[in-house]
């Protein structure tokens, strides 16, 4: 995703699901719970783990 700080390792289905939900940056994740993200079609346990790690590295967290 252009102008995104989301992990580059995310799979294409997860990238598309996040983009469709309006999530383009790690800061956007602060309004979402892990459970809500996991409910998005294309966002599985691996994507959640990648997002959790990237958020922690940037001192952010899920809602």
C-alpha positions, 0 to 999 in steps of 0.5 A: 500500500502506498504511504502505509506503515503496515507490515510488508509481510502481510498477505494480499487478502489481509491488505485488501481487507484492511484497505476496504475497512479504511485501515492504511496506517498502524495508527488506524488500528488504535480504533479496532480490537483484535477480535474486530480485525480477525472478523474481517475476511482475509485477516487471519492469525498470522496477519493479526500477529504481524500487526500486533508486533508492528504496533508494539514496535511503534508503541501503539496498541489495538483498542 
